[in-house]
Amino acid sequence: MKKDICKHGHLKTPENTTIKSNGTRACRICNLERRRIKKCSNDHPYIDDSYKLDSLGRRICLVCINGDGNKKRKTHCKNGHKFTDENTYVAKNGGKVCRKCHAVHQNNRRGNGKIYSLGMTYIEYTRNHAKLYPEIARTRNQRRIARMNKLENTLTANEWKNILRFFKYRCAYCHITEQQAIKKYGRSLAQEHITPVSKRGGYCVQNIVPVCTGCNSRKYTGSPLIPIQPLLLVVIDERAKLKTFYQWDKDAGVSRS
């Protein structure tokens, strides 16, 4: 039910009512009274520097915006820093964030220059993580490429070690050792795809051989430099072996629980 009387006791007749842009009704007498005594809708007087003019020349009460009115806004963060243009940025959710507080939070999260691990700060450790742990970086990169191209990705770290043992830690094409590859190219043996990734070759035991950097560059996306039969490179998967072992027990009626 609509109210027929305003908060100051004036009847809201059709002659005494105006419709605002948001669809609500406003009392004409109250509007004229506010203009006469120069007050905002929350009865804050327009004196001295208590108001400002918008682009259309209308007065905006600063007490309502910055004070305790209905349009109260934060002017300082919880730590007392003022929200100026230089010290404020808008977050994704539309809220204001203090740059000084955010910088302190980031420094605390990163250890504030303190030693994080291996004699390095947090930033130095994260930047050199791939050099410190190349196997972890290689596995992460391999998963990312397989996920992006929707390829098979069943190669494990143990299977890669078995492949290296099978080739006696030598390049599958030129047969140089891993130490010679590091001395010549500055890198150890890499995982080479017999069928390239561009031709839907996945990360599996049957498609990976160890090669040096030179042979890897010469092959690129072409055919292998020397004939290689993938079926000869099958390494027993421990998971498949264990599954077959328990299946044999199940068929034989033996319980190992």
N, C-alpha and C positions, 0 to 999 in steps of 0.2 A: 504494500500500500504506500503510495506516495505521500510525503509530508506536505500539508497545505500551509504550514507556518514555518518561517525560517528561524534560525537560532536566536534572532533578536526580536521575535514576536510579530513580524510582519506577515500579512496574508499573501500567499502566492497566487494571486489572481492572474488571468491572462494579461491584464494591463501592467501588472507589477512583476512580470516574469520574463526572463530572457533565457534562451537555450545556449549552453556552452558548446564548444567543439566536441567534448566527450559525451554529449547527450544529456547532461544533468541540467536542472533548472537553477537559475540564480535570481536573487531578489534585487530588483532595480533600486529600491530605496537604500538597501545596504551598500550597493555599489556607489550611489551618489554620496552617501554619508562617508564612505571610505575615501572617495576622491576629495571631498570637502575637508576632512580632517587629515588626509594623506596618511592612510594606513593600509597595510597589506591585508590579505584575507585572514591571517592569523593575528590581526590587531597589533602588528608591530609598526610603529610610526616611521615614516620616511623622513629621517632627520640626518643631517651631516653626511657621513659616508656609510649609512646603513642600507643603501640601495645602489643599483647600477641600471643602466639602460641597455636593452637588447638591440638587435639590428633594426627592429621596427619602432624603436623609441619608447617601448613600454618599460615600466619600472619593475625591477626584480629585487625582492627583499633579500639582502645578504644574511640577515638573522635566520631566516627560514632555511637557507642553503647551508650555511656554516655553523649555525647555532643549534638550538634545540627545537626547531620547528618540525613540521611534517615532512619536509624535504631535507632532512639532515644528511650530510655527507661527511666522510672522513677527510680531515685536513692533515692528519699526522698518522704515522704507523704506530704499532703497539710499542715500539722502542723510542718514540718521540721524534722521529725524523719527519720533516715536513714534506708533503707531496707536491714538490715543484715539478716543472717540466723536465728539468735535467735529472731529477731523482726519482722519476716515476715512469714505469712502462705498464701497458695493459696486457694482462694475461689472456689465455685462450678463453677462459670462462667470463671475461669481461671485467674482472676485478683489478684493482690497482695493486702494484707490487713495488715495494721500496727497493731501490737499487743498492743502497748501502747495506740493508739487512740481507739482501740476496747475496752480495759479495762475501759477507761474513759467513753465511751458511755454506757457500761453496768452498771457502778456505777451510772451514771446519771439516767438511766432508772429505776434502782431499788431504787432510792431515796438517794443513797450515804450514807446509814446508818441512814437516818432520819426516824422519826416516820411516818409510812404509815397509819395505822388504828388500833384502839383498843389498842393503846400503844405498837404496834409491828412494826418492820421494814418490808419492802416489802418481804424479804426472809422468815422471821418468819411467816408472815401472810399467804403466799402461802403454807408453810409446814403444818400449823395448820388449814387450811381452812376446811378440812374434819371433824375435831373435833369440830370446831365452828359451822358448818352448816351441821349436819349429814343428814338432809332430802334432801338437794341439792346434797350431795355426793351420797346418795342412789339412787336418781332419775337418776343421770348421769351414775352410774354404771349399773343400770337396763336397760337404753337405749342402752348402749354399748353391754351388753350381748344379748339383744333381736336383735340388729342389726347384731351381729356376727353370731347368730344361726338362723336368719330369723324367729323370733317368734312373736306372737301377743303381742303388747305393748299398751294397752289402759287404764291401771290403772293410775289414777290421784291422786294428794295429797288429794283432798277432798274425793274421794272414799275410800282411805286408812283410813282416819279419820272416815268415816261412818262404815267401817268394825270394827274398834276398838270400836266404840260405840255399835255396834251390839253384840260384845262379852264382853261388859262392861269392857274393858281394862284388860282382863284376857287371859291367854294362852288357846288356843282351846283344848288342850289335857290334861294338868294337872291342869288347872284352877287357877294357882297362879296369883296374881295381878302383874301389871307392876312394882310397888315399890318393891315387893318381888323378882321379877326377877333381878332387878338392884342390890339389896342387895346380892343376892345369886350368880349371874353370872357376875355382873359388867356391864351388857348390858340390854337395854330395849327390848321390844317384837320385834321380827323380822318378816319379811314377809316370810311365808312358802308356798311353792307350793304343792297343793294337788297332782297334776301330775307333777313330777319333770321336770326341764328344759332339762335333758338328755333324757326324753321321750316326748319331744315336748310340754311341758306344758308352756303356755305363762303367761304374766303379765296382767291378767284381773281379774275382781271382782269375777267371779265364781271359780277362781283357787288359790286365796290368802286367807290365814287365819293367824292371829297373834299367834305366839308361842314363848316360851322361848328358850334360847340357849340349854338347856339340851334336850328338846323334839326335837328340830331341829336337833341335832346331832344324837339322837337315831333313828329318822325316816330316815335320810340320803336320799337315792333315792328309798326307799321301799314304801309300801302302808301306808296310815294313821294309826296312833297308835290306834285311835278309829274311828268308822264309822262316816263319815261326808257326808252329802248330799249337793252337791254344789248348787242344785236348791234352797235350803233354804237360801242361802247366797246372793241372788241377791239384790243389792242395787240400787235404782232408780238413773239412770244417769241423771244429771241436763240437759245435752245437749239433750238427747233423750226426756226428759219430755218437754223441751221448744219447740222442733221440733214438738211433738205431739200436743202441745197447739196451735201453729200457724197453723198446718194442720187442726185442728178443726175449727179455725177461717176462714180458706180458704174455707172449705166445707160449713160453715154456711154463707159465703158471708160477713163476718165482716172484715173491714180493720182497722189495728192498726198503720198505717204509719203516 
